[in-house]
Amino acid sequence: MKVVKFGGSSLSSGEQVKKVLQIVVSDIERKIVVVSAPGKRFASDTKVTDLLIQLGEYFLQEKDVSELFGKIIERYESLAEELHLSSNIVNRIRKDLLCLLERDRSNPERYLEAIKASGEDNNAKLIAAYFRNEGIEAHYINPKDAGLLVTDEYGNAQVLPHSYENLSNLRHQPGILVFPGFFGYTEKGEVATFSRSGSDITGSILAHAVNASMYENFTDVDGVFSVNPHIVSNPKGIRELTYREMRELSYAGFSVFHDEALIPAFRAGIPVNVKNTNNPLAPGTLIVNKRTNQNGPVVGIASDNGFCSIYVSKYLMNREIGFGSRLLGIIEENGLSYEHTPSGIDDISIILRQNQLTSNIEEEVINRIKTELNADEVIVEHDLALIMVVGEGMRHNVGTTARASSALAKVGVNIEMINQGSSEVSMMFGVKEADERKAVQALYEEFFVTVPV
Amino acid sequence: MKVVKFGGSSLSSGEQVKKVLQIVVSDIERKIVVVSAPGKRFASDTKVTDLLIQLGEYFLQEKDVSELFGKIIERYESLAEELHLSSNIVNRIRKDLLCLLERDRSNPERYLEAIKASGEDNNAKLIAAYFRNEGIEAHYINPKDAGLLVTDEYGNAQVLPHSYENLSNLRHQPGILVFPGFFGYTEKGEVATFSRSGSDITGSILAHAVNASMYENFTDVDGVFSVNPHIVSNPKGIRELTYREMRELSYAGFSVFHDEALIPAFRAGIPVNVKNTNNPLAPGTLIVNKRTNQNGPVVGIASDNGFCSIYVSKYLMNREIGFGSRLLGIIEENGLSYEHTPSGIDDISIILRQNQLTSNIEEEVINRIKTELNADEVIVEHDLALIMVVGEGMRHNVGTTARASSALAKVGVNIEMINQGSSEVSMMFGVKEADERKAVQALYEEFFVTVPV
C-alpha cells in the first residue's frame, strides 16, 4: 500500500488533476491520496491558500472581500469545468466558505485556521468527486472522522500519538481515499494547521499509520539535484539517498522537504519517493534508511552563507576544566544559537548564523569572553559560507578529503574551517562567502564530472 | 638581562658544570642562573632528586638510610672534587641534609618537600662556590630571602602574585645570581615544590619578574625536533616556533616543556631559547609570541594515541535546543573529560582519552545517551590516534589541507576525523592507531622532505 501526496502545482488546473488521476490508477498500490490546495498555474499566479489567508484577514478587518471571494471560487469553478464536474460541487464549496467566514471571530488565530485549511479540504472533496465521475471508487476522508488529532499549536500543530492507531483503520476502507493535507483537529474539535509544507507532514503521518510500503511525494521536479542548479547548470539528479544524507543536504540550501515533515515516515522506516507529476515515468529520488547501491562517495553538495565565526584562544585552555561550557553559556545568554564548535588545543571557534549578531551583541559577547574567561584573543570573522559535501559512501573511502581539498586548492579557495565527525556522512568546509560559488563548482566538477558516476 | 636555566643532565658531573660556567660567562647578559639538582651521568644512573625522595621515605619508614645517604653525599663529593672545591662545601651539605632528616615528621608530605628540594638548593650553593672559586662574582640566592612565595599545594605549588615584585629586586644585585629551581616558600615559611619540570617553572617566573630579554633553557638536545625521532629518524630541528605552536605540539607527544612551565614567561612576552649545554653554539629552538620568518606552512607534526570517539546521531538533532549540553552533561556526570566535539548536522562525536572509559562506564554512557536523549545511533570507536599538523603559516596557505590529506590517501590511511578551527595554527587528523606511524611518516615526507624548507 502506498501513500501518494500531490503538491499544489500538481493540482493547479484540470489538466494537472487529470495527470494525477492517471498516476493514481496506474499503480494498484496507490490507495491513499493526500492533496494540497490548488497552487500556481503560472509564475505570477497566486496560490489558493494565500488567497484564503488574505480573505480571512480582510474579513477580520471588515474590508470588502467580494473580489477576493470571487477569485477563490473562480479557481474551483475553472477546475470543475475543466474536469466536467457538475456545478453542485462548486456551490457546496461556496456555501462552506461563507459559513467559515461567519464563524466566531473572538480568537482571530483560531478563526483563520479553518479558512486556511479549507483550500486543502475543498480540493480533496473536488478531486474525490472527479475520480468518482471517472468511474473510480474514491472517497473524501474527513481528518476529524479519521481521527487525525493534533495539538492546539495553531500553525505549528503536532500530531498526537493516538492518531496513528485511529488512522491505521484507513487500511480497511474500500476504494481510493482522498485525504486533505495540511491540517488536523484538536481534541476540542477545532481545525489546527501544520507548519510549512503541511501536506508533506500529513502524507508522512498517514504513511506511518497505515505502514505504507512507500510514501510517494509528487512535485514538479524530476527529483533532488546533486547541487544547487543556480550554482551549477544542469546538475545531475540523485537517484537514491538516505534520510541522513537528505538532512545534511537540506541543512545548507536544499529545501526538498521541511525538516520535520519526514519524521513520522523516517521513524517507521518507510521509503520516500520524490517524483514529478509532469514526468511520472522518471524514477525520481528515493529516500531510504540505508542505501544499497553506491555510485561514488559523494551524493550531493550543498552550501549556505551568512555565517560567522567567533574564534577564542587562550593559552592552556585545554587544561581549564569547564572553559567550553562557560563559553557556550555566554553565547546562549546572549540569545545566540550556534551551529558548530570546532576546536584546537587552546582555541575553539563558534560558528553561528550572523544575522543573530548585531554589533551591540557582538561587542557584548567579545567583552564578556575577554573579561570573564580571560581569553588571549577573540576574533569575529564575518561572511562565511559553509559547504556540505555529503555521502554515506565517504565513510570508508580513503582520499575523499584529499580530493575535496585539492579541488578547492586548485581554484585558489582557502579553507577557513573543516568539521568532519567520525560519521563521515558529510564533510563541512568553511570558506569566505566570496568564494562560495567557485568552491561549490570546483567540488561538483571533482565528484560529479571528472569521474563519471 | 637573561635568565638561564640548566637541567639535571647539564649539572650531573664536574665536566658538565664546567661547560655551564663557560656558557654563563660567554654572554654578559646571562645574569640569573637557575639550577636543577644533579641528574643522570649515564643511562642507568639515578637522579639526585629521586635518591632524596627515597631517602625521606625510608627515614619515615624507619628503614636504614646509611647507604642511601652515602650515595647522595658521594654525588656532591665527586662534583666538588672534579671542580677542585674545598671539602667545606660538602660538609655543609651533609650537615644540612642531616638537619632536614631530623625535622618534624608529623606531616609526612610537608616533611618530604624540604628534603626533595634540597637537591636543587645544595647544588645552587655548590655551583655558586665553584663560580667564585673560578674568580667570578657569584651569589647563591635563597628563594625565601628573594621572596619567591607560593601556595601550600605541596608538589603542585602555585606562585603568589606578589612574588614578582619581590623577585624584581634581583635585577639590582651585583654579580651572577645562582638560584635553585623547583621550589618556593609558603607564607608560613615552609618549602613547597612545583610540579614536574619545576626548575623550568622557577626560570620562567624569574624571567617574568626581572623582565628578562630572554629565557634560555639549556638541556641535552639541540632543540625541538619537527617530529618524534622514534617515528622518523634524524628529523629536522625547529629553529623558531610560537608559544601556540609549541602548545599544540606538546599536546600530542611533544614533551619539550611541562605545559604550565612557560605561562609566566608567555604572559610577559619573553622569548624562550631551548639550547644544548653540550653544543652551545647551535642556535637551538626559539619560542616566541609571534614569528617573523616563515619557512613553510608546517613547523611540526605530533601524534598521540589511546583515544576513542563516541559517535551520536539523531534525526533533527540540530534543531533540538540543548541537545549538545545534555549530551556533554552525561559525559561529565560519568567523570569523563573530553578533548573535542566535531559535529555534523544531526551527529556529534565526542573524542576522549580511552583510558577513562571502562566497559562499565562505556555501557552506562551508551545507555543513558540512548534512553535519555533518544539517540538513533551511539557508536564507540576505540584505538584512535590524533595527529597534529602544526604551523602558524597554515592560516592563509591555500592547499595545506589538500597536501596533508593527499599524503595520507597516498599511503592508504583513512581519515576518521578532521578538526580544524578557524585559527589554522593546527590541523588535527584522527586515524586508527594502527595507521599512526605510517600517517606521521607520510606527513613528514610531504612537508619536510619533498619540498625543502
Contacts between the chains, C-beta under 8 A, distances in Angstrom:
chain1	res1	chain2	res2	distance
A	243	B	315	6.5
A	244	B	313	7.1
A	244	B	315	7.7
A	244	B	346	6.6
A	244	B	347	7.9
A	247	B	315	6.7
A	247	B	316	7.4
A	247	B	318	7.9
A	247	B	345	5.7
A	247	B	346	5.3
A	248	B	344	6.3
A	248	B	345	4.9
A	248	B	346	7.4
A	251	B	318	6.7
A	251	B	345	4.4
A	259	B	316	6.1
A	259	B	319	6.4
A	260	B	316	6.7
A	260	B	319	7.7
A	263	B	315	6.6
A	263	B	316	6.7
A	266	B	315	5.7
A	267	B	315	7.9
A	309	B	422	4.7
A	311	B	421	6.8
A	311	B	422	4.8
A	311	B	423	6.0
A	313	B	244	7.1
A	313	B	423	6.4
A	315	B	243	6.5
A	315	B	244	7.6
A	315	B	247	6.6
A	315	B	263	6.6
A	315	B	266	5.8
A	315	B	267	8.0
A	316	B	247	7.3
A	316	B	259	6.1
A	316	B	260	6.7
A	316	B	263	6.8
A	318	B	247	7.9
A	318	B	251	6.6
A	318	B	339	7.8
A	319	B	259	6.4
A	319	B	260	7.8
A	321	B	337	6.9
A	324	B	328	7.9
A	325	B	325	7.1
A	325	B	328	7.0
A	328	B	324	7.9
A	328	B	325	7.0
A	337	B	321	7.0
A	339	B	318	7.8
A	340	B	343	5.3
A	341	B	341	6.3
A	341	B	343	7.3
A	342	B	342	6.6
A	342	B	419	5.6
A	342	B	420	6.3
A	342	B	421	4.8
A	342	B	422	7.4
A	343	B	340	5.3
A	343	B	341	7.2
A	343	B	419	6.5
A	343	B	421	5.8
A	344	B	248	6.3
A	344	B	419	7.5
A	344	B	420	7.9
A	344	B	421	4.7
A	344	B	423	5.7
A	344	B	425	6.3
A	344	B	426	5.1
A	344	B	428	7.1
A	345	B	247	5.7
A	345	B	248	4.9
A	345	B	251	4.4
A	345	B	388	7.6
A	345	B	426	7.0
A	346	B	244	6.6
A	346	B	247	5.4
A	346	B	248	7.4
A	347	B	244	7.9
A	347	B	421	5.2
A	347	B	423	4.7
A	347	B	425	7.2
A	348	B	421	6.5
A	349	B	421	4.4
A	349	B	422	4.3
A	349	B	423	7.2
A	379	B	422	8.0
A	381	B	422	6.0
A	388	B	345	7.6
A	396	B	414	6.4
A	397	B	414	7.8
A	398	B	408	7.9
A	398	B	409	5.3
A	398	B	412	5.8
A	398	B	413	6.9
A	398	B	414	4.8
A	398	B	415	7.9
A	399	B	405	7.6
A	399	B	406	7.6
A	399	B	409	3.4
A	401	B	401	7.6
A	401	B	405	4.2
A	401	B	409	7.6
A	401	B	415	5.2
A	401	B	418	6.5
A	402	B	402	6.5
A	402	B	405	3.9
A	402	B	406	4.1
A	402	B	408	7.1
A	402	B	409	4.2
A	405	B	399	7.6
A	405	B	401	4.1
A	405	B	402	3.9
A	405	B	405	5.4
A	405	B	406	7.9
A	406	B	399	7.5
A	406	B	402	4.0
A	406	B	405	7.9
A	406	B	406	6.1
A	408	B	398	7.9
A	408	B	402	7.1
A	409	B	398	5.3
A	409	B	399	3.4
A	409	B	401	7.6
A	409	B	402	4.2
A	412	B	398	5.8
A	413	B	398	6.9
A	414	B	396	6.3
A	414	B	397	7.8
A	414	B	398	4.8
A	415	B	398	8.0
A	415	B	401	5.2
A	415	B	420	7.4
A	416	B	422	5.5
A	416	B	424	7.6
A	417	B	420	5.9
A	417	B	421	6.8
A	417	B	422	5.1
A	418	B	401	6.5
A	418	B	418	4.8
A	418	B	419	7.5
A	418	B	420	4.2
A	418	B	427	7.6
A	419	B	342	5.6
A	419	B	343	6.5
A	419	B	344	7.6
A	419	B	418	7.5
A	419	B	419	7.2
A	419	B	420	7.7
A	420	B	342	6.2
A	420	B	344	8.0
A	420	B	415	7.5
A	420	B	417	5.9
A	420	B	418	4.3
A	420	B	419	7.6
A	421	B	311	6.8
A	421	B	342	4.7
A	421	B	343	5.9
A	421	B	344	4.7
A	421	B	347	5.3
A	421	B	348	6.5
A	421	B	349	4.5
A	421	B	417	6.8
A	422	B	309	4.7
A	422	B	311	4.9
A	422	B	342	7.4
A	422	B	349	4.3
A	422	B	381	6.0
A	422	B	416	5.5
A	422	B	417	5.1
A	422	B	430	7.0
A	423	B	311	5.9
A	423	B	313	6.5
A	423	B	344	5.7
A	423	B	347	4.7
A	423	B	349	7.1
A	424	B	416	7.6
A	425	B	344	6.3
A	425	B	347	7.2
A	426	B	344	5.1
A	426	B	345	7.0
A	427	B	418	7.6
A	428	B	344	7.1
A	430	B	422	7.0
